Amino acid sequence: MSDADRPAVSDADLLARFQNSTNRAKGSELLGFRIVAVNQAERTVEATFEAREEFTNPMRQIQGGYLCAMLDDVMSVAGVVASGMTHVMPTLEMKTSFLRPAMPGQQLRCIGRVVKWGKTIAFTEGEIYDAEGRLLAKATGTAMPTPFAKFK
């Protein structure tokens, strides 16, 4: 990796910046979103979410819409990281596969990554794991990298 390719901020510093931010999205706060690892070179983010009782369906499992929101969050943040913190990542489409139920009362681990960054579109992936490390759900997404300045 050349000096030009190196990120201006280390992964550890960027992680601290996310963890100490006071400007968090309300929906992310509701889900218990907490970033625990950032890897700029691999364009990945790892985060945890809380599987809260309030998120359950009549079968006492976490309703799929909440899991989709968690995946969307972590994939979008992976895009922000991949952009060098210059773009937001509005999701254009997302497909989610549910592999096993998520149960309340545990911390869920999510990994989001950017698979391809094009001129106008980025492709993302995400996974959710339960406390025992079992894969619960997977998603793929298409997002539109948009400079932060357009949202001011």
C-alpha positions as CSV (number, residue, x, y, z in Angstrom):
1,M,0.0,0.0,0.0
2,S,1.4,3.4,-1.0
3,D,1.2,6.4,1.2
4,A,-1.5,7.8,-1.1
5,D,-3.6,4.7,-0.5
6,R,-3.3,4.9,3.3
7,P,-6.3,6.3,5.2
8,A,-5.7,9.7,6.8
9,V,-7.1,8.4,10.1
10,S,-6.2,5.0,11.6
11,D,-8.9,2.4,12.2
12,A,-8.6,2.8,15.9
13,D,-9.0,6.6,15.7
14,L,-12.0,6.2,13.4
15,L,-13.6,3.6,15.7
16,A,-13.1,6.0,18.7
17,R,-14.7,8.8,16.6
18,F,-17.8,6.7,16.0
19,Q,-18.0,5.5,19.6
20,N,-17.7,9.0,21.0
21,S,-20.1,10.7,18.5
22,T,-23.0,12.6,20.0
23,N,-24.7,12.9,16.6
24,R,-26.3,9.4,16.3
25,A,-29.4,8.5,14.3
26,K,-32.4,8.0,16.5
27,G,-33.3,4.8,14.8
28,S,-29.8,3.4,15.3
29,E,-30.1,4.4,19.0
30,L,-33.4,2.5,19.3
31,L,-31.8,-0.6,17.9
32,G,-28.9,-0.4,20.4
33,F,-26.4,0.1,17.5
34,R,-22.7,0.2,18.7
35,I,-19.7,0.0,16.3
36,V,-17.1,-2.3,17.7
37,A,-14.6,-2.6,14.8
38,V,-13.7,-0.8,11.6
39,N,-11.4,-2.0,8.9
40,Q,-10.9,0.7,6.2
41,A,-8.7,-1.5,4.0
42,E,-11.3,-4.2,3.9
43,R,-14.2,-1.7,3.8
44,T,-15.9,-3.5,6.7
45,V,-17.7,-2.5,9.9
46,E,-18.6,-4.7,12.8
47,A,-21.4,-3.6,15.2
48,T,-23.6,-4.9,17.9
49,F,-27.3,-4.5,18.4
50,E,-29.7,-5.3,21.2
51,A,-32.4,-7.9,20.5
52,R,-35.0,-6.3,22.7
53,E,-38.2,-7.8,23.9
54,E,-40.1,-4.9,22.3
55,F,-38.9,-6.1,18.9
56,T,-40.6,-9.5,19.1
57,N,-43.4,-10.8,17.0
58,P,-46.3,-13.1,18.3
59,M,-43.8,-16.1,18.2
60,R,-41.5,-14.2,20.6
61,Q,-38.8,-13.9,17.9
62,I,-37.3,-10.7,16.7
63,Q,-39.5,-9.4,13.9
64,G,-37.7,-9.5,10.5
65,G,-38.1,-5.7,9.9
66,Y,-35.9,-4.9,12.9
67,L,-33.2,-7.3,11.6
68,C,-33.4,-5.6,8.2
69,A,-33.0,-2.2,9.8
70,M,-29.9,-3.5,11.7
71,L,-28.4,-4.9,8.4
72,D,-29.2,-1.7,6.6
73,D,-27.5,0.3,9.3
74,V,-24.3,-1.7,9.3
75,M,-24.0,-1.9,5.5
76,S,-24.6,1.9,5.2
77,V,-21.9,2.7,7.8
78,A,-19.5,0.4,5.9
79,G,-20.1,2.6,2.9
80,V,-19.4,5.7,4.9
81,V,-16.1,4.2,6.0
82,A,-15.3,3.0,2.5
83,S,-15.8,6.6,1.2
84,G,-13.2,8.0,3.6
85,M,-16.1,9.6,5.6
86,T,-17.1,11.8,2.7
87,H,-20.4,10.2,1.6
88,V,-23.6,8.9,3.0
89,M,-25.2,5.7,1.6
90,P,-28.9,5.9,0.9
91,T,-30.1,2.4,0.2
92,L,-31.7,1.9,-3.2
93,E,-32.7,-1.8,-2.7
94,M,-32.0,-4.6,-0.3
95,K,-32.6,-8.3,-0.2
96,T,-32.6,-10.2,3.1
97,S,-32.5,-13.9,3.7
98,F,-33.6,-15.1,7.2
99,L,-31.8,-18.3,8.2
100,R,-32.8,-18.9,11.8
101,P,-34.8,-16.9,14.3
102,A,-33.2,-14.2,16.4
103,M,-34.3,-14.4,20.0
104,P,-34.7,-11.5,22.5
105,G,-32.5,-10.8,25.4
106,Q,-29.1,-11.2,23.6
107,Q,-26.6,-9.0,21.8
108,L,-26.5,-9.5,18.1
109,R,-23.3,-9.1,16.1
110,C,-23.5,-7.6,12.6
111,I,-20.9,-7.3,9.9
112,G,-21.3,-4.9,7.0
113,R,-19.0,-4.6,4.0
114,V,-18.7,-2.8,0.7
115,V,-18.3,-5.4,-2.1
116,K,-17.9,-3.0,-5.0
117,W,-17.8,0.8,-5.2
118,G,-18.7,2.1,-8.7
119,K,-19.1,5.6,-10.1
120,T,-22.7,6.0,-8.9
121,I,-23.6,2.8,-7.2
122,A,-22.1,0.7,-4.4
123,F,-22.9,-2.9,-3.6
124,T,-23.0,-4.0,0.0
125,E,-23.4,-7.2,2.1
126,G,-24.2,-7.8,5.7
127,E,-24.7,-10.7,8.2
128,I,-26.2,-11.0,11.7
129,Y,-25.0,-13.5,14.2
130,D,-26.4,-14.5,17.5
131,A,-24.5,-14.7,20.8
132,E,-23.4,-18.2,20.0
133,G,-22.0,-17.1,16.6
134,R,-24.8,-18.7,14.5
135,L,-25.7,-16.9,11.3
136,L,-29.2,-15.6,11.6
137,A,-29.7,-13.4,8.5
138,K,-27.8,-12.2,5.4
139,A,-28.5,-9.2,3.2
140,T,-27.2,-7.7,0.0
141,G,-27.8,-4.1,-0.9
142,T,-27.4,-1.5,-3.6
143,A,-26.7,2.1,-2.4
144,M,-26.1,5.4,-3.9
145,P,-23.0,7.1,-2.5
146,T,-23.9,10.7,-2.0
147,P,-21.5,13.5,-0.7
148,F,-22.3,14.7,2.8
149,A,-22.5,18.3,1.4
150,K,-25.8,17.4,-0.4
151,F,-27.4,16.8,3.0
152,K,-26.5,20.1,4.7
